[in-house]
Amino acid sequence: MVLAAAGLLCSTVLVAAGTQDAADKQRPKLSLRASPVMSFSPARVSFTAELRGGANDYEEFYCPTVEWDWDDGTQSESKQDCDPYVAGTSEIKRIYTMTHLFDLSGNYTVSVRLKRQSKVVVSATTKVQVRPGAREGIGQ
């Protein structure tokens, strides 16, 4: 009876460890959301990009360059000053935020890309609708 219980405990631990190993090797996924998704020009829209899943020390996602394409002819880029990567210690950043002002009405497909040097490691897109505001067209 004691041996059977010990065997059950060992296999439970092995399954749990195997599940953890699979989660650690899973590649994080990037999602992007806008708030608000519809507004009137000029529209100030906030964007949140979030990495979900994968290990907290996933090296490819550590200290990326973040590139935003606003689909209005402009782009933004930000880089962090990070310590050198140390496996098991360094942690990836999970949330990136940015605000953008859309001066003109239109349907925009905004994208965010996380890059290592010039290589895009992951990207995500979302759509924003900006309708003509009361001042749009004045003085043009």
KABEL-V181163 format. One record per pair of residues at least 12 apart in sequence whose C-alpha atoms are under 7 Angstrom apart, sorted by the first residue. I is the first residue (numbers start at 1). GAP is how many residues later the second one is. D is the distance in Angstrom with one decimal. If there is no record, write none. Layout:
# KABEL-V181163
<<I;GAP;D> <I;GAP;D>>
This chain:
# KABEL-V181163
<<23;31;5.7> <23;32;6.8> <24;30;5.3> <24;31;4.5> <25;29;6.4> <25;30;6.9> <26;27;6.9> <26;28;4.7> <27;26;6.9> <27;27;5.1> <28;23;5.9> <28;24;5.3> <28;25;4.7> <28;26;4.6> <29;22;5.4> <29;23;5.3> <29;24;6.4> <30;19;6.6> <30;20;5.5> <30;21;4.5> <30;22;6.4> <30;92;6.8> <30;93;6.5> <30;94;6.0> <31;18;5.5> <31;19;5.3> <31;20;6.6> <31;93;5.7> <32;15;7.0> <32;16;5.7> <32;17;4.4> <32;18;6.5> <32;92;5.8> <32;93;6.1> <32;94;6.1> <33;14;5.7> <33;15;5.5> <33;16;6.6> <33;93;6.2> <34;12;5.7> <34;13;4.5> <34;14;6.6> <35;12;6.4> <37;91;4.8> <37;92;6.2> <38;90;6.0> <38;91;4.7> <38;92;5.7> <39;90;6.6> <39;91;5.1> <39;92;6.2> <40;90;5.3> <40;91;4.7> <40;92;5.6> <40;93;4.9> <41;61;6.6> <41;62;5.7> <41;63;5.7> <41;64;5.7> <41;89;6.0> <41;90;6.1> <41;91;5.4> <41;92;4.5> <41;95;6.8> <42;59;6.7> <42;60;5.6> <42;61;4.4> <42;62;6.3> <42;91;6.6> <43;58;5.5> <43;59;5.1> <43;60;6.5> <43;87;6.8> <44;55;6.8> <44;56;5.7> <44;57;4.4> <44;58;6.4> <45;54;5.6> <45;55;5.5> <45;56;6.4> <46;52;5.9> <46;53;4.3> <46;54;6.6> <47;50;5.6> <47;51;5.3> <47;52;6.0> <48;47;6.9> <48;48;5.8> <48;49;4.6> <48;50;6.8> <49;46;5.7> <49;47;5.1> <49;48;6.3> <50;44;5.6> <50;45;4.6> <50;46;6.5> <51;43;4.8> <51;44;6.5> <56;35;5.1> <56;36;5.6> <57;30;6.4> <57;31;5.9> <57;32;6.7> <57;33;5.5> <57;34;4.6> <57;35;5.8> <58;34;6.7> <61;31;6.1> <62;29;6.9> <62;30;4.8> <63;17;6.4> <63;19;6.2> <63;29;6.9> <64;15;6.9> <64;50;5.6> <64;51;5.3> <64;52;5.5> <65;13;5.8> <65;14;4.7> <65;49;5.7> <65;50;5.0> <65;51;6.4> <66;12;5.3> <66;13;6.5> <66;46;7.0> <66;47;5.8> <66;48;4.8> <66;49;6.4> <67;45;5.6> <67;46;5.1> <67;47;6.5> <68;43;5.8> <68;44;4.5> <68;45;6.5> <69;41;5.7> <69;42;5.2> <69;43;6.4> <70;40;4.8> <70;41;6.8> <71;37;5.6> <71;38;5.9> <71;39;5.8> <104;32;6.9> <105;25;4.6> <105;26;4.7> <105;27;4.9> <106;23;6.0> <106;24;5.2> <106;25;6.4> <107;21;5.9> <107;22;4.6> <107;23;6.3> <108;19;5.6> <108;20;5.1> <108;21;6.3> <109;16;6.5> <109;17;5.7> <109;18;4.5> <109;19;6.4> <110;15;5.5> <110;16;5.5> <110;17;6.1> <111;13;5.6> <111;14;4.2> <111;15;6.6> <112;12;5.6> <112;13;6.5>>
